[in-house]
């Protein structure tokens, strides 16, 4: 096996694992943003309810 093939395999493995890392990171960021937006919606609903009762 030549050194270029070995470097090619290593490069492919690096790209594969780095892409998996970023896909997982993006998925986590989307989940966290959804939690934050749900919290904001709950706060907005609570403020609207307080305005109705006041």
C-alpha positions as CSV (number, residue, x, y, z in Angstrom):
1,X,0.0,0.0,0.0
2,X,1.4,3.4,-0.9
3,X,1.7,6.3,1.4
4,X,-0.8,8.3,-0.7
5,X,-3.5,5.6,-0.1
6,X,-2.9,5.7,3.6
7,X,-3.1,9.5,3.7
8,X,-6.2,9.3,1.6
9,X,-7.9,6.9,4.1
10,X,-6.8,9.1,7.0
11,X,-8.1,12.2,5.3
12,X,-11.4,10.5,4.5
13,X,-11.8,9.3,8.1
14,X,-11.0,12.8,9.4
15,X,-13.6,14.4,7.1
16,X,-16.2,11.8,8.1
17,X,-15.8,12.2,11.8
18,X,-15.6,16.0,11.6
19,X,-18.8,16.1,9.6
20,X,-20.5,13.8,12.2
21,X,-19.4,16.2,14.9
22,X,-20.8,19.3,13.2
23,X,-24.1,17.5,12.4
24,X,-24.4,16.6,16.0
25,X,-23.5,20.1,17.2
26,X,-26.0,21.7,14.8
27,X,-28.7,19.3,16.0
28,X,-28.0,20.2,19.6
29,X,-28.1,24.0,18.8
30,X,-31.5,23.5,17.1
31,X,-32.8,21.7,20.2
32,X,-31.6,24.4,22.5
33,X,-33.1,27.2,20.3
34,X,-36.4,25.4,20.3
35,X,-36.3,25.2,24.1
36,X,-35.6,29.0,24.3
37,X,-38.4,29.8,21.9
38,X,-40.9,27.7,23.8
39,X,-39.8,29.6,27.0
40,X,-40.3,32.9,25.2
41,X,-43.8,31.9,24.0
42,X,-44.7,30.8,27.5
43,X,-43.6,34.2,28.9
44,X,-45.5,36.0,26.1
45,X,-48.7,34.0,26.9
46,X,-48.3,34.8,30.6
47,X,-47.9,38.5,30.0
48,X,-50.9,38.5,27.7
49,X,-52.9,36.7,30.4
50,X,-51.8,39.3,33.1
51,X,-52.8,42.1,30.8
52,X,-56.3,40.6,30.3
53,X,-56.8,40.2,34.1
54,X,-55.5,43.7,34.9
